[in-house]
């Protein structure tokens, strides 16, 4: 494998008309991550954990072994990072990479609503221009100093799926609160463009979202990089129609090291998105959520955004097809499968989008799905040669 400059940390590099990631030792690295690598909380999960693992260290050690053998190399968002770090400290082989999910805007909103309950239910973007948001981010990112020297840490997500969506503009308009700075900014935008909030076009709404997002990305990127200049800022996991907003993506491009995009509603990466994103973004991207769920797992599969298929074999075929499309995209540097473990319908503490679906590579008894894992392994272990072949074939 070609060697590049080793910095002790991950970084991105544009090379031969494509983006790559270079790992701490100077080797090319294609992100192959699994989200939500964490222990289940239901009584059934806890019973099986006690029988099979006894300690969280034993569980994570077993899990990292499974993922490494399957060709995965990273713990994605909402994973048990402390357990990954503990296993890394005891490991004599290559360390397992991990990410953090900081939830900066989400955390700030919770605090702001505690102080002013009338803001409960207000759109997330209506909090971004608050004078207290930047100081909050500075405080909350101080913890990053403790891991700033860890070479296994890949980077930081600032949030997940902020509703940078055009319907949110109507929600801001309905606030009608002259003390809310985003509402004031909306009125000023309308005055500048000779229109009213009720008459804004879709493009104008997208542009206004871009203006608010400029503040968001500037605030969070500044806070993260001040506390941890060594690791990548990997965005806020843009989703839904937000991934089609050129104003938003161009703004994010100024601040992120890698764009993170949660991708649902399509069986594979669309040619239109590859075209649009390459014209709107100068930085690489990875897909940070995708999955399928199968009826043969015996779950209701009512919740969740992933495609529903018949069998674990079908899930494996979808995984290979989806990831081959990503490997053929010169600006794509990897993917994150959602998620480690199936939902457990008996877990009454989970949110409604995660309560009854076959999303995992393991079931609720911590047993892997052999067919799915075999298909994943077949592609994951060949990802570097596959990418080289596809890029040379499609982009000679």
Secondary structure, DSSP 8 states (H G I E B T S, - for coil): --B----SS-EEEEETTEEEEE-TTSBEE-EEEES--S---SHHHHHHHHHHTSSHHHHHHHHHHHHHHTT--EE-TT--HHHHHHHHHH-SS---EEEEE--HHHHHHHHHHHH-GGGTT--GGGGTT-HHHHHHHHHHGGGGGGGTT-TTEEEEE--S-----THHHHHHHHH--TT-HHHHHHHHHHHHTT--GGG--HHHHHHHHHHHHHHHHHHHHHHHHHH-TTSEE----B-GGGGG-HHHHHHHHTT-SEEEEE--S-SS--HHHHHHHHHH-SSEEEEEE--EEEGGG-S---SSSSEEES-HHHHHHHHHHHHHHHHT-TTEEEEEES-SB---TT-TTS-GGGSS----SB-TTS-B-HHHHHHHHHHHTTHHHHHHHHHHHH--
